[in-house]
């Protein structure tokens, strides 16, 4: 599947006349608890040639396409990505930490990731993960019979909040790292390990009686972080000029390669 994804990304570069700087897996496969029927959620950051940025009209700054084999491709143009990065956008930060990388311009992405500590906003990320945890908890886990796999979709954001509170840095993308670092030995850990083992063995974890020890933990943690974010104070102002410099340098480096890609594609298309 990796080769298929990389080919699809190359086709996108030619079709849209772009250069993909970074492409990764996101969602359940990157988190480490995908189901057998999970989509392939590929997310990418791309750049256009210089002329694209000189138009007086705003242009579409994202690409979304669904391909066969449950391949979901979605990307953000670099300037859009940097605006979201300035706001410490959690999904983007998760992309930057994804353990599954399909394509990468290593030098530029190392520079990008090197800015994460400076632009990380713990309050913004806490709000994001708390909202995710509370929404999934209320929707899926308050009935007597629950969709058991949804525990992971509440546990992960709760553990991300806990990581951010304790470490003051962005939480890891992988669930296992969060789990190992945040849950101590005991009944709670045993229940989660049991669910993980079942999930990894191919068990779809459909409707079952709710697990009381997990519900009690999640209920307590969600209420705790609802109170915690209310008193959390963070007023650091991001430095836009550093991101401007990064964008200009990257555009200068890769703009010409976008043009070359298009010329090669058109030449090959004409030949065939």
Secondary structure, DSSP 8 states (H G I E B T S, - for coil): -HHHHHHHHHHHHHHHTEEEEEEEE-THHHHT---TT--EEEEEEEEE-GGGGG-SS----EEEEEETTTEEEEEEEHHHHHHHHHTT-HHHHHHHT-S-EEEE-HHHHHHHHHTHHHH--HHHHHHHHHHHHHHHHHHHSSSSEEETTHHHHHHHHHHHHHHHHHHSS---S-HHHHHHHH--SSHHHHHHHHHHHHHHTT----EEE--HHHHHHHHHHHHHHHHHHHH--------HHHHHHHHHHHHHHHHHHHHHHHHHHHHHHHH-
